[in-house]
Amino acid sequence: METKMKALLAVAALAITAPAPAAPQQLQTAVLAGGCFWGMEAVFEHVKGVQDVVSGFAGGEAGDATYDRVSTERTGHAEAVRIRFDPKQVSYADLLKIYFTVAHDPTQVNRQYPDTGPSYRSAIFPQSPQQRALAAESIRRLNAAKAFRQPVATRIEGGRFYPAEAYHQDFARKNPRHAYIVAHDAPKVAKLKKTYPQYWRG
């Protein structure tokens, strides 16, 4: 409980470092990786201000990406989600808070629970210099506060985002009784609602 509280307190302070968005307000994009994209997508689809979440791949050196190719662990891609959000309703700092404390375990290296391999790594793909600076500061603060039992393993990377195949999109919503979703992803969505009711959208 103490460790969890430290994590929440550490990330709660991140919003003060977020730059004020320029007017006029427009949708912004975040790309985040943290294990299987089904669960990441399921969490962020329930966040107020998020307009669209797409499952896909990011960070690889290959010229394109498909699930079969990425699963070989030879392309360098990570399973990721592309989030389009309205900064008037939810900031990039808010998304990072949810990412670090709800959407996945940022201390696991090249894995998330049952899924192993570099394609399941924890990684942030900034879409602007401001996002890169905030991501780096977030990791620094979490480690300085010893918010988790282990150091944050999240990497800051670059690379193009490739949408995954259609059958991966909205997988948790379309398959709520799938064994994987029930065991690993539904609890994350429940944790979002409990931990951050101010961001919850049913």
N, C-alpha and C positions, 0 to 999 in steps of 0.2 A: 504494500500500500504506500509506504514512504517513497519507494522508487518511482511508482506511478505518479505520485503527487509532484515529485521533483520534475518529472518530465513535463507535466502539465504547466507547472509554474514557469519552467524555462521557455517553453514555446509561447506561453501567453504574452511574454514580453516582446516577441518578435515583431508584432504589428507596429511598434513605434518606429522601427527602422524602415518600414515600407514607404517609398516615395509617393507623394500625392499624385494620382493619375491626372494627366493633362486633359483639358476640356477641348472639344466636346468628348463625352464619354463614348467609348466604343468597346466592343467585346475584345477580350484579350485571350491569349492561348497559354496553357501550361502543358508540359509533357513530363510525365512522371512514370518511373518504373519501380515496381516493388512486388515481384513474384507474379503469379498467374494474373493476367489482365482481367479475368472474369470478376475477381473480387475487387480489384481497384476500380473497375468500371461501376460495379454495384454500389460501392461506397459513394463515389463522387456524383452519381446520378441522383442521390438523395440530399445533395447540398444546395441550399438556397443560393440563387444567383448563377448556378451552373446551367448553361443553356444546352450543352451537348457534350457527350463523352464517347469517344471512339477507341475501341481496342486495336492495338497494332504493335509495331516493332520500331525500335529506335536504337541508334548508337553503333550500328554495324558498318563494316567497310564495303560490304557487297553492294552492288548497284540496285538491288531490289530485295524484297523479303517476302517469304511465304511461311506459313506455319510449319510445313514439312521441312523446309530448308533451315529455318531457325532452330528447329528441334534437334538438328544434328550437332548443334553447338559449334559449328564451323564458320558461321557468318559474322559473329561478333555482335549480333543484335540482342537487345533485351526486350522481353514482353513489356509493353508500356501502354499508357493511355494518353490520348490528346484531349484536353479539357478546354472547352470554350466557356468563358465566364464573364459576367458583368461586374466590373470592379466597383460599381455603385452599390452592389449588394454583398459581394464577398471579395476580399482582397487576395492577392497572391500569398501574402503572409498567412492569411486564414487557411488557405489551401495547404500550405506547408505544415501548419499545426495539425491538421487532420491527417495528412500524409505520414507524419512522424509518429503520431500517437494512436491512430485508429486503423489506417489503411494497410499497414504492414509493420513488420519488426525491422527497424533500420540497423540493427546490430548484426543481423545474419549475413554471412558472406557467401555470395553465389548460391543462395537458396532462400526459400521461404517455406518452412515447415516440410510438407512431403515432397515439394518440388526442388530438385537440385540441378545445378549447372549455371554457367554464366548468364544464360538467357533469363534467369530468375533473379538477377542481382538487383540491389537497391541503387537507383541512379536517378539523378535529376538532369533534365535537358533544358537549360535556360533558353528562353526565346528573346532575351534582351540583356544588355549589360546590367540593368537594374535587377532582373531576376537572378542573374549569376551572383551578384553581390549579396543579395538577400539569402540565397541558398547557402552560400559559403558562411555567412554570418550565423545562420540558423544552426549549421553543423558545429561551428565553433562554440556557440553558446551551450548547446546541448552537451558537448564533451566537457566544457569547462565546469558545468554544473553537475557533472557526473549523473545525468538524468537517467541513464540506464546502467545496468550491471556491466555491460561491455561497451566499448567505444562505438560510436556511430560509424557504420561501414559504407554509408551512402556516398556514391561517387558523383561528381559533377562532370558531365560529358557533353559532347556535341554530336551532331548527326541528324540526318533527315528522318522524319517519321513516315512509316508506311502503314496504312490501314490493314488490318487483318481481314481474313475471309468473312463473308457475310454471316456464316453460321456461328462465328464467335461474338458477333455484336449483340448486346443486350442478353447475353447468355443466361445470367442469373435471373433476370426478370422473366425470361421465357421458360426457364427450367428450374423453378423454385424447389422442386422435390429431388433434383439430381443429388446423388450422394455427396459429391464433392462440394456442391453449393451449401448443402445443409451442414456439413461438418466444418467447412473452413471460411465460407463467405457470409452466410447469414449472420453468424456471430459478430462479424465486423460491422455490418449494417446496424445491428442492435446496439453495438457499442457506440456508434456515431450518435444515435438517437439519445442514448443515456448520457454520454459525455459532453456533447455539444448540442443541446436542444435549441440553442439560438441559431444554429445553422441548418437544423433538420427541415427537410421537405419530404412529406410523405408521398 
